[in-house]
């Protein structure tokens, strides 16, 4: 039996009067790639942002329910510790207005690593893991904004990896990218799942089928179905799932 | 009338209005320059006033203005920046903070003579600082505080929210995010506000009238509790209070004040340009 990394129990989320997530029960296993699919406004990004506690930045946010992370109450961790352990890659690449090197070193510096040699080591390792090292090794001191869109997104992945997280959350990381950049990022994910637990929210059903071990289907804030990816795509139990993956709506 | 001619007329009107803005500024500088330049020499800039200010130099007034501006900035810059950070990053949106914001905006519209009277009552008399560099600097500082706070708030707001979110998502605290990401990128705007404040502080007469400015003081201050002469007030004195001051001395004084303010602005523009070159988004 594989370890449960995260257990979500009866999670409800509201923004003001809007009930965004309804009674979500879902486990995330160690070292799996869980993909979350669903149409716009289905709550998949809200769910992801719950795991990184970013929803709290919005003022009218409320929630109920329980989350267990590493067998401990999610909210017993400090926000900073939790966000270090559960990293996030956003839909659009957002490099910080710093150099390539400082972007990747940003997290480790926050968490107290000051030694220049150690930082260099972390930066190189993270950039290699994100399949970016070869492309940027000669311009580590250039502004991160000089990189192309695909490179910027891989830089963001490297930046998240540099914090040495246990879980990496991807929020539609390829939505603004061309197919070649998308392929590179998917390649990086395949490599990453050996050491990390990945949760990938995607609008691209084919991408879910390619990279996911298990796939969850969200619709209107509800979890309709969660199943092994091959089974979900070949024999969905719920006909709403079938409708979505076969392209009848969404 | 066809669209092309309409377009030409529109351009002409727009061009005319920019001319109306630029011409007075250029004329002012040229006028003051031509009239004041003959007075400028080493003795004028570094000497003490003589013959009841009808001859000699304006050195004490230059030094006085520099001291006052430095004092005002030392006081208002830290307080202004810190309160702007509090208001735009930490304070919750409620009636109280909205009132504070409104008050700050309105403060910048208060006539400067009112600041002068306030300074007299509060610093000179209540705190017993006397008419001194300290009282004058604090009064000027309070006057430019709203300028600095407003400019800082604007430039903090202009730093994209996504940067903050990314920094927080990597496990940074709010303060680390402000210190590492928000403040460095807001710096050009903060600088502009500060410079506008400095220029205003250097040129104002009313706030220093009762709080620091000396009519005639042919030596430099020894401590912050001494009075000083200041350029704007000196200009007022030799223009209206003393008969028989040669014209060129008045215009010379005005020219020095003008050049000081303009070069402060120029430094700000260059600094801001250098800082902006680094950022790209």
Interface residues (C-beta under 8 A of the other chain):
Chain A: X52 X54 X57 X80 X81 X82 X83 X84 X87 X88 X90 X92 X94 X96 X97 X106 X107 X110 X111 X143 X145 X146 X156 X159 X160 X163
Chain B: X160 X162 X163 X165 X166 X167 X168 X169 X170 X171 X172 X173 X176 X180 X181 X184 X185 X278 X279 X280 X281
